[in-house]
Amino acid sequence: MKRRVVDEALEEAKIMGIRNILALRGDPPREEEYRLDTESGQEEAEIEENNQEFVWAIDLVRYIRRKYADFFCIGVATYPEGHSDESHPQKQRFEDDLPYLVEKVEAGADFLVTQFFFDVHAYTRFEKALREHESGVFRRIPIMPGLLPIQNYQILRRTTKLAHCRIPPGLVETLDPIKTDDEKVKEKGIDALCNIINEIQACESAQPRGYHFYTLNLEKVVGTVIERCNLIPPERPQTNGFDSAIDDSPETPNGVNGASHITAKGIAHILESSNLPSSRRPSICSNYLTASHRTSSSLPNNANSTGNVNQPISTDARSATWDDYPNGRFGDARSPAFGTPMSYSPSSLPCTPAQARALWGEPTSPSQITALFTSHLSSNQPSQLPWSDGSSPSLSPETAVIQGHLLALTKDRQWWTIASQPAVDGVPSTDPTHGWGPAKGFVFQKPFVEFFCPALDWTRNLKPYLGSPAAEGKISYYCYTPAGAFETSESAEAVHAVTWGSFLGKEIATASMVEE
């Protein structure tokens, strides 16, 4: 992390009156791991200095405290089930993390936010161990349990795999029979989250309870959970004519400012740390209900979604119904339910360099890369390519329908396919291969394939064919080159629904779109 980037972010936060900072190490810079080019003009001495100064989250905590004293209320991350940087950890125990967590609190952290979990018993054991830790630093520090609303089954499986988070067998048994019906999965997910909160609320706490929801920019499930669990106290009258996010009420005898006050205009958590010096005692740490990270949703039966959803949308009316159906609505690809567009670069690989070499070796020729793709498409090793998360050990049943065509493209033409789906014309939503969504519906798909091909194949063969009368009006295409050149048959505003469903009494629901 470059120091000037940290300084600019902190100064901007201070100017804007933002006083609550969550200090995370984040993912290691892939530029270093993969020896990518650094920014032009940056001296190696500066790179080395930055790398030595900001390596762990504790370095950031110390830096903020040293430079800004007590202006900021600093939070740090913790892991009820243990932290691991490995894709397949041999061991994962929170006890191994405690020495580092002690150091972060002693360095100046004011509150803890946990990784999401579904095993509530693992969390309660974790919190009890912290409160009783021999160092005493966790006795009264606010601990905010991290909760992940379940929007659909595939997102759940992907995110829990990436986070090494255990799904209790009972939850798996509940969701497996309905995994293709997002609405039912969401309903059961709300029940599961409410049960977790109710169990945590029943435990004795040294501080008022606060919760961190990983919303993935889809807030309606969170609102339902908050209301059902009665996390919003009755709104108290304000004497200054406006709603305040800060509780300035006198300190109660036990040193706690009282329960969290959540108004209709702002959800906030009181994180009064009475064991801190008065100058370090923040009144509140607020606005932790919106996660900054947006995860690309994995669509039913491995359907793929691409599209630019990064444009800021300010119209409340447009966004109010974005997550009524978690996989989006027909006509607006900017819904956060679609996730961020996939990015294909060394810095976006889903594993470390060592893991990448173990999976794919070090191919040096097109034929060796073709062999890897061919083996994967044949349901052999490797089980994962750079464009998949490896959550499924084999190809999906739907991919098997067009497996022969994909193998022909890969073996015969050396076109390396990375995403595809077959045509589907109104099959029942309960179909075991193509179905998704509520029962008594029908699903539709346009076929598509995404692949890498040699530049000469594009200019000499593929592009002339796509521009011929035989393909005109029947096939649309988007083509990018490594140099950044872009060609398409479509207008900049074109949006193609490639997977959609029609369900009784509902609007058309779109599972995937393709656009520029």
C-alpha positions as CSV (number, residue, x, y, z in Angstrom):
1,M,0.0,0.0,0.0
2,K,1.4,3.4,-1.0
3,R,1.6,5.9,1.9
4,R,0.3,8.8,-0.2
5,V,-2.8,6.8,-1.0
6,V,-3.4,6.2,2.7
7,D,-2.8,9.9,3.6
8,E,-5.1,11.1,0.8
9,A,-7.9,8.8,2.0
10,L,-7.5,9.7,5.7
11,E,-7.4,13.5,4.9
12,E,-10.5,13.2,2.8
13,A,-12.3,11.3,5.5
14,K,-11.3,14.0,8.1
15,I,-12.5,16.8,5.9
16,M,-15.8,15.1,5.3
17,G,-16.3,14.5,9.0
18,I,-15.9,10.7,8.8
19,R,-14.4,9.5,12.1
20,N,-15.0,5.7,11.9
21,I,-12.3,3.7,10.1
22,L,-12.2,-0.1,9.5
23,A,-8.5,-0.9,9.2
24,L,-8.0,-4.0,7.1
25,R,-4.9,-5.5,5.5
26,G,-6.9,-6.6,2.5
27,D,-5.7,-8.9,-0.3
28,P,-1.9,-8.8,-1.0
29,P,-1.0,-6.6,-4.0
30,R,-1.0,-8.9,-7.0
31,E,1.4,-6.6,-8.8
32,E,4.1,-7.8,-6.5
33,E,3.1,-11.5,-6.5
34,Y,3.0,-11.7,-10.3
35,R,5.8,-9.2,-10.9
36,L,3.6,-6.8,-12.8
37,D,4.9,-3.4,-14.0
38,T,4.7,-0.7,-11.3
39,E,3.4,2.8,-11.9
40,S,5.6,4.7,-14.3
41,G,7.9,7.1,-12.5
42,Q,7.7,5.4,-9.1
43,E,11.1,4.9,-7.6
44,E,12.1,1.5,-6.3
45,A,13.1,3.1,-3.0
46,E,9.5,4.4,-2.6
47,I,8.1,1.0,-3.4
48,E,10.3,-0.7,-0.8
49,E,9.5,1.9,1.8
50,N,5.7,1.5,1.2
51,N,6.0,-2.3,1.4
52,Q,7.9,-2.2,4.7
53,E,5.5,0.4,6.3
54,F,2.2,-1.2,5.5
55,V,2.3,-5.0,5.6
56,W,-0.4,-5.9,8.2
57,A,-3.5,-4.2,9.5
58,I,-1.7,-3.4,12.7
59,D,0.7,-1.2,10.7
60,L,-2.3,0.9,9.5
61,V,-3.7,1.1,13.0
62,R,-0.4,2.4,14.4
63,Y,0.0,4.8,11.5
64,I,-3.5,6.3,12.0
65,R,-3.0,6.6,15.8
66,R,0.4,8.2,15.4
67,K,-0.7,10.7,12.8
68,Y,-4.3,11.5,14.0
69,A,-4.2,10.6,17.7
70,D,-7.8,10.0,18.8
71,F,-9.6,11.8,16.0
72,F,-10.6,8.4,14.4
73,C,-12.5,5.5,15.9
74,I,-10.6,2.5,14.5
75,G,-12.1,-1.0,13.9
76,V,-10.3,-4.1,13.0
77,A,-11.3,-7.5,11.6
78,T,-11.5,-10.8,13.5
79,Y,-12.4,-14.4,12.6
80,P,-14.7,-16.5,14.8
81,E,-13.7,-19.7,12.9
82,G,-10.0,-18.7,12.4
83,H,-8.3,-16.9,9.5
84,S,-6.5,-18.6,6.6
85,D,-4.7,-17.2,3.6
86,E,-4.7,-20.6,1.9
87,S,-7.4,-21.9,-0.5
88,H,-7.4,-25.3,1.3
89,P,-6.1,-24.7,4.9
90,Q,-4.8,-27.6,6.9
91,K,-5.9,-26.0,10.1
92,Q,-8.0,-23.0,11.0
93,R,-8.4,-22.0,14.6
94,F,-9.2,-18.6,16.1
95,E,-6.8,-19.3,18.9
96,D,-3.9,-19.0,16.5
97,D,-5.1,-15.5,15.6
98,L,-5.5,-14.1,19.2
99,P,-1.9,-12.9,19.7
100,Y,-2.2,-10.7,16.6
101,L,-5.6,-9.5,17.6
102,V,-4.3,-8.5,21.0
103,E,-1.5,-6.5,19.3
104,K,-4.1,-4.7,17.1
105,V,-6.2,-3.7,20.1
106,E,-3.2,-2.6,22.1
107,A,-2.1,-0.5,19.1
108,G,-5.3,1.5,19.3
109,A,-8.2,-0.5,17.8
110,D,-11.6,0.6,19.3
111,F,-13.9,-2.1,18.1
112,L,-13.9,-5.5,16.3
113,V,-15.9,-6.6,13.3
114,T,-16.1,-10.3,12.6
115,Q,-16.0,-12.3,9.4
116,F,-19.5,-13.5,8.6
117,F,-20.5,-16.9,10.0
118,F,-23.5,-19.2,10.2
119,D,-22.3,-21.4,13.0
120,V,-23.6,-19.4,16.0
121,H,-22.1,-21.8,18.5
122,A,-18.7,-21.1,17.0
123,Y,-19.3,-17.4,17.4
124,T,-20.5,-17.6,21.1
125,R,-17.4,-19.8,21.9
126,F,-15.2,-17.2,20.2
127,E,-16.7,-14.2,22.0
128,K,-16.5,-16.0,25.4
129,A,-12.8,-16.7,24.8
130,L,-12.2,-13.1,23.9
131,R,-14.0,-11.7,27.0
132,E,-12.1,-14.1,29.3
133,H,-8.7,-13.7,27.6
134,E,-5.8,-13.3,30.0
135,S,-4.7,-10.1,28.4
136,G,-7.9,-8.3,29.5
137,V,-7.9,-6.2,26.3
138,F,-11.2,-7.7,25.0
139,R,-13.2,-7.4,28.3
140,R,-15.2,-4.4,27.2
141,I,-14.3,-3.8,23.6
142,P,-17.4,-3.7,21.3
143,I,-17.6,-6.9,19.1
144,M,-19.8,-6.6,16.0
145,P,-20.9,-10.1,14.7
146,G,-20.7,-10.1,10.9
147,L,-23.8,-11.5,9.2
148,L,-24.3,-12.4,5.5
149,P,-27.9,-12.3,4.2
150,I,-28.5,-15.3,2.0
151,Q,-29.7,-13.9,-1.4
152,N,-29.3,-17.2,-3.4
153,Y,-27.8,-20.6,-3.0
154,Q,-24.9,-20.1,-5.4
155,I,-23.7,-16.9,-3.8
156,L,-23.9,-18.7,-0.4
157,R,-21.7,-21.6,-1.6
158,R,-19.2,-19.3,-3.3
159,T,-18.7,-16.8,-0.5
160,T,-18.5,-19.4,2.3
161,K,-15.9,-21.3,0.2
162,L,-13.8,-18.2,-0.3
163,A,-14.1,-17.2,3.4
164,H,-13.6,-20.8,4.7
165,C,-16.8,-20.4,6.6
166,R,-18.6,-23.5,7.8
167,I,-22.3,-24.0,6.8
168,P,-24.1,-26.0,9.5
169,P,-25.5,-29.3,8.2
170,G,-29.0,-28.3,9.2
171,L,-28.9,-25.2,7.0
172,V,-27.6,-27.2,4.1
173,E,-30.4,-29.7,4.5
174,T,-32.9,-26.8,4.5
175,L,-31.6,-25.1,1.4
176,D,-30.5,-28.0,-0.8
177,P,-34.1,-29.0,-1.9
178,I,-35.0,-25.4,-2.8
179,K,-31.6,-24.2,-4.1
180,T,-32.9,-23.3,-7.6
181,D,-35.7,-21.1,-6.2
182,D,-34.2,-17.9,-5.1
183,E,-37.3,-16.6,-3.4
184,K,-37.6,-19.6,-1.1
185,V,-33.8,-19.6,-0.4
186,K,-34.1,-15.9,0.6
187,E,-37.1,-16.7,2.9
188,K,-35.2,-19.6,4.6
189,G,-32.1,-17.4,4.8
190,I,-34.0,-14.7,6.7
191,D,-35.2,-17.3,9.1
192,A,-31.6,-18.6,9.6
193,L,-30.2,-15.0,10.2
194,C,-33.0,-14.2,12.6
195,N,-32.2,-17.4,14.6
196,I,-28.5,-16.5,14.7
197,I,-29.3,-13.0,16.0
198,N,-31.8,-14.2,18.6
199,E,-29.3,-16.7,20.0
200,I,-26.6,-14.0,20.2
201,Q,-29.1,-11.5,21.8
202,A,-29.8,-14.1,24.5
203,C,-26.2,-14.1,25.5
204,E,-24.9,-11.8,28.2
205,S,-22.9,-8.9,26.7
206,A,-20.4,-6.4,28.2
207,Q,-21.5,-3.8,25.6
208,P,-24.7,-3.0,23.7
209,R,-25.0,-5.3,20.7
210,G,-24.3,-4.1,17.2
211,Y,-24.3,-6.1,14.0
212,H,-22.4,-5.7,10.7
213,F,-24.4,-6.9,7.7
214,Y,-22.6,-7.9,4.5
215,T,-25.4,-6.7,2.2
216,L,-23.7,-7.1,-1.2
217,N,-25.6,-3.9,-2.0
218,L,-28.9,-5.6,-1.6
219,E,-30.6,-4.2,1.4
220,K,-34.2,-5.5,1.6
221,V,-33.3,-8.8,3.4
222,V,-31.4,-6.8,5.9
223,G,-34.4,-4.5,6.5
224,T,-36.6,-7.5,7.1
225,V,-34.2,-9.1,9.5
226,I,-33.8,-5.9,11.5
227,E,-37.5,-5.5,11.8
228,R,-38.2,-9.1,12.6
229,C,-35.5,-9.2,15.3
230,N,-36.7,-5.9,16.8
231,L,-33.3,-4.3,16.4
232,I,-34.8,-0.8,15.9
233,P,-35.8,0.7,19.2
234,P,-38.8,3.1,19.2
235,E,-37.7,6.5,17.8
236,R,-37.1,9.1,20.4
237,P,-38.2,12.7,19.9
238,Q,-35.4,15.1,18.8
239,T,-35.3,18.6,20.3
240,N,-33.0,20.1,17.8
241,G,-35.3,19.7,14.8
242,F,-33.4,17.0,13.0
243,D,-32.5,13.3,13.4
244,S,-29.2,12.8,14.9
245,A,-27.0,9.7,14.3
246,I,-25.0,10.3,17.6
247,D,-26.3,9.5,21.1
248,D,-25.1,12.2,23.4
249,S,-27.1,11.1,26.4
250,P,-25.4,11.1,29.8
251,E,-23.3,8.0,30.6
252,T,-25.2,5.4,32.6
253,P,-23.9,4.1,35.9
254,N,-22.4,1.0,34.4
255,G,-20.4,3.1,31.9
256,V,-22.4,2.3,28.8
257,N,-24.3,4.9,26.9
258,G,-27.3,2.6,26.4
259,A,-28.7,0.5,23.6
260,S,-28.1,1.3,20.0
261,H,-30.5,4.0,18.6
262,I,-31.6,3.4,15.1
263,T,-33.7,6.1,13.4
264,A,-35.8,5.9,10.3
265,K,-33.2,8.1,8.5
266,G,-30.0,6.4,9.6
267,I,-29.0,3.1,11.1
268,A,-26.2,3.4,13.6
269,H,-24.4,1.5,16.3
270,I,-23.4,2.9,19.6
271,L,-19.9,1.7,20.3
272,E,-19.1,3.5,23.6
273,S,-15.9,2.0,24.9
274,S,-16.0,2.8,28.5
275,N,-12.6,1.1,29.2
276,L,-10.8,3.7,27.1
277,P,-9.6,7.1,28.2
278,S,-12.2,9.9,27.9
279,S,-10.3,11.4,24.9
280,R,-10.4,8.0,23.1
281,R,-14.1,7.4,23.9
282,P,-16.0,7.8,20.6
283,S,-19.8,8.3,20.9
284,I,-20.6,6.2,17.9
285,C,-19.3,4.2,15.0
286,S,-22.0,4.3,12.4
287,N,-23.1,3.2,8.9
288,Y,-21.7,-0.3,8.9
289,L,-24.7,-1.9,7.2
290,T,-23.4,-1.5,3.7
291,A,-20.5,-3.6,2.7
292,S,-17.9,-2.1,0.4
293,H,-17.2,-5.2,-1.4
294,R,-19.7,-6.4,-4.1
295,T,-19.5,-10.1,-5.0
296,S,-20.4,-11.3,-8.5
297,S,-23.4,-13.6,-8.1
298,S,-23.1,-17.1,-9.4
299,L,-26.2,-17.7,-11.5
300,P,-28.3,-20.8,-11.6
301,N,-26.7,-23.8,-13.3
302,N,-23.5,-21.8,-13.9
303,A,-25.2,-19.3,-16.3
304,N,-22.8,-16.3,-16.6
305,S,-23.6,-12.6,-16.3
306,T,-21.4,-9.8,-17.8
307,G,-22.2,-6.2,-17.8
308,N,-21.2,-2.8,-16.5
309,V,-23.0,-2.2,-13.2
310,N,-20.6,0.4,-11.8
311,Q,-22.5,3.5,-12.9
312,P,-23.8,5.4,-9.9
313,I,-27.6,5.4,-9.7
314,S,-29.3,8.1,-7.5
315,T,-33.0,7.6,-8.3
316,D,-34.6,6.0,-5.3
317,A,-37.6,4.8,-7.4
318,R,-35.4,2.8,-9.7
319,S,-33.4,1.1,-7.1
320,A,-36.3,0.4,-4.7
321,T,-37.2,-2.9,-6.4
322,W,-33.7,-4.0,-7.4
323,D,-33.6,-7.0,-5.1
324,D,-37.3,-8.0,-5.1
325,Y,-35.9,-10.9,-7.2
326,P,-32.2,-11.4,-6.4
327,N,-31.0,-12.2,-9.9
328,G,-32.3,-8.9,-11.2
329,R,-35.1,-7.5,-13.3
330,F,-35.7,-7.5,-17.0
331,G,-34.4,-4.2,-18.5
332,D,-31.9,-2.9,-15.9
333,A,-28.5,-4.5,-15.8
334,R,-27.2,-2.0,-13.3
335,S,-28.8,-3.8,-10.4
336,P,-26.2,-4.8,-7.8
337,A,-27.7,-8.3,-7.9
338,F,-25.7,-8.9,-11.0
339,G,-22.4,-8.2,-9.2
340,T,-19.4,-6.5,-10.8
341,P,-18.2,-7.4,-14.3
342,M,-15.6,-10.1,-14.4
343,S,-12.1,-8.8,-14.9
344,Y,-9.5,-10.9,-16.6
345,S,-6.0,-10.1,-15.5
346,P,-3.3,-11.6,-13.4
347,S,-4.3,-9.3,-10.5
348,S,-7.8,-10.9,-10.5
349,L,-6.8,-14.6,-10.3
350,P,-8.7,-16.4,-7.5
351,C,-5.5,-17.9,-5.9
352,T,-1.9,-17.2,-5.0
353,P,1.0,-17.8,-7.4
354,A,1.9,-21.1,-5.6
355,Q,-1.6,-22.4,-5.9
356,A,-1.8,-21.3,-9.5
357,R,1.4,-23.3,-10.3
358,A,0.0,-26.3,-8.5
359,L,-3.2,-26.1,-10.6
360,W,-1.9,-25.2,-14.0
361,G,1.9,-25.7,-14.0
362,E,3.8,-23.2,-16.1
363,P,2.6,-23.6,-19.7
364,T,4.8,-21.9,-22.3
365,S,3.0,-22.7,-25.6
366,P,-0.5,-22.4,-27.0
367,S,-0.7,-26.2,-27.3
368,Q,0.1,-26.7,-23.6
369,I,-2.7,-24.1,-22.7
370,T,-5.1,-25.9,-25.1
371,A,-4.3,-29.2,-23.3
372,L,-5.3,-27.6,-19.9
373,F,-8.6,-26.3,-21.3
374,T,-9.3,-29.6,-23.0
375,S,-8.6,-31.6,-19.9
376,H,-10.9,-29.3,-17.8
377,L,-13.7,-29.5,-20.3
378,S,-13.4,-33.3,-20.2
379,S,-14.1,-33.1,-16.5
380,N,-10.5,-34.0,-15.6
381,Q,-7.8,-32.0,-13.8
382,P,-7.5,-29.1,-13.4
383,S,-10.9,-28.7,-11.7
384,Q,-10.6,-24.9,-11.8
385,L,-9.5,-22.4,-14.4
386,P,-8.6,-18.8,-13.8
387,W,-12.1,-17.7,-14.7
388,S,-13.9,-19.9,-12.2
389,D,-14.0,-20.0,-8.4
390,G,-13.7,-23.8,-8.1
391,S,-16.9,-24.1,-6.0
392,S,-18.0,-27.0,-8.1
393,P,-15.8,-30.1,-8.5
394,S,-17.1,-30.8,-12.0
395,L,-18.8,-29.2,-15.0
396,S,-22.5,-28.3,-14.5
397,P,-25.1,-30.6,-16.1
398,E,-26.0,-27.7,-18.4
399,T,-22.5,-27.4,-19.7
400,A,-22.4,-31.1,-20.4
401,V,-25.2,-30.5,-23.0
402,I,-22.8,-28.6,-25.2
403,Q,-19.6,-30.2,-24.0
404,G,-18.9,-31.7,-27.4
405,H,-19.2,-28.3,-29.1
406,L,-16.9,-26.7,-26.5
407,L,-14.3,-29.4,-26.9
408,A,-14.4,-29.0,-30.7
409,L,-13.7,-25.3,-30.4
410,T,-10.9,-25.9,-28.0
411,K,-9.2,-28.9,-29.6
412,D,-9.8,-28.2,-33.3
413,R,-9.5,-24.4,-33.4
414,Q,-7.5,-23.7,-30.2
415,W,-10.2,-21.2,-29.1
416,W,-10.2,-21.3,-25.3
417,T,-13.8,-21.1,-24.0
418,I,-14.3,-19.6,-20.6
419,A,-18.1,-19.1,-20.4
420,S,-21.1,-20.5,-22.3
421,Q,-24.6,-21.8,-22.2
422,P,-27.0,-23.6,-24.6
423,A,-30.2,-22.4,-26.0
424,V,-33.3,-23.2,-23.9
425,D,-36.8,-22.5,-25.1
426,G,-39.5,-22.5,-22.4
427,V,-38.5,-25.6,-20.3
428,P,-40.3,-25.9,-16.9
429,S,-38.5,-24.1,-14.1
430,T,-38.2,-27.4,-12.3
431,D,-36.2,-29.0,-15.0
432,P,-33.2,-30.8,-13.4
433,T,-30.7,-29.4,-16.0
434,H,-31.9,-26.0,-17.0
435,G,-34.5,-25.1,-14.4
436,W,-34.3,-22.3,-11.8
437,G,-36.7,-20.1,-9.9
438,P,-40.2,-20.9,-8.4
439,A,-42.1,-23.9,-9.5
440,K,-44.8,-23.7,-12.3
441,G,-42.6,-21.3,-14.3
442,F,-40.8,-21.5,-17.6
443,V,-37.2,-20.5,-18.3
444,F,-35.5,-19.3,-21.5
445,Q,-31.9,-18.9,-22.7
446,K,-30.1,-17.5,-25.7
447,P,-26.9,-19.5,-26.5
448,F,-23.6,-17.7,-26.1
449,V,-19.9,-18.5,-25.8
450,E,-17.1,-16.4,-24.5
451,F,-13.6,-17.4,-25.6
452,F,-10.0,-16.4,-26.4
453,C,-8.9,-16.8,-30.0
454,P,-5.8,-15.9,-32.1
455,A,-6.0,-12.4,-33.7
456,L,-5.5,-13.9,-37.2
457,D,-8.5,-16.2,-36.7
458,W,-10.6,-13.1,-35.8
459,T,-9.5,-10.9,-38.7
460,R,-9.4,-13.6,-41.4
461,N,-12.3,-15.9,-40.5
462,L,-14.5,-15.0,-37.7
463,K,-15.1,-11.3,-38.3
464,P,-15.9,-11.8,-42.0
465,Y,-18.4,-14.5,-41.2
466,L,-20.1,-12.5,-38.4
467,G,-20.5,-9.6,-40.9
468,S,-21.9,-11.8,-43.7
469,P,-25.6,-12.1,-44.6
470,A,-25.7,-15.6,-43.0
471,A,-25.0,-14.1,-39.5
472,E,-26.5,-10.6,-39.8
473,G,-29.3,-10.1,-37.3
474,K,-28.8,-13.6,-35.8
475,I,-25.5,-13.3,-34.0
476,S,-24.2,-10.3,-32.0
477,Y,-20.6,-10.1,-30.8
478,Y,-18.2,-8.1,-28.6
479,C,-14.5,-8.3,-29.2
480,Y,-11.6,-7.0,-27.2
481,T,-7.9,-7.2,-28.0
482,P,-5.0,-7.2,-25.5
483,A,-4.1,-3.7,-26.8
484,G,-7.5,-2.5,-25.7
485,A,-9.2,-2.2,-29.1
486,F,-12.9,-2.9,-29.1
487,E,-15.3,-4.0,-31.8
488,T,-19.0,-4.9,-31.6
489,S,-22.0,-5.4,-33.8
490,E,-24.2,-3.6,-31.2
491,S,-24.9,0.0,-30.1
492,A,-23.4,1.3,-26.9
493,E,-26.8,1.2,-25.3
494,A,-27.7,-2.4,-26.3
495,V,-28.5,-4.7,-23.4
496,H,-29.1,-8.4,-24.2
497,A,-31.1,-10.6,-21.7
498,V,-29.6,-14.1,-22.3
499,T,-31.3,-15.9,-19.4
500,W,-34.8,-15.1,-18.2
501,G,-37.8,-16.7,-16.6
502,S,-41.6,-16.3,-16.6
503,F,-43.3,-17.2,-13.3
504,L,-46.9,-17.1,-12.2
505,G,-48.0,-13.7,-11.0
506,K,-44.6,-12.1,-11.3
507,E,-42.7,-9.8,-13.7
508,I,-40.2,-11.4,-16.1
509,A,-37.1,-12.2,-14.1
510,T,-33.7,-12.0,-15.8
511,A,-30.9,-14.1,-14.5
512,S,-28.1,-12.9,-16.8
513,M,-27.4,-10.1,-19.3
514,V,-24.7,-9.2,-21.7
515,E,-23.9,-5.6,-22.6
516,E,-20.9,-3.5,-23.6
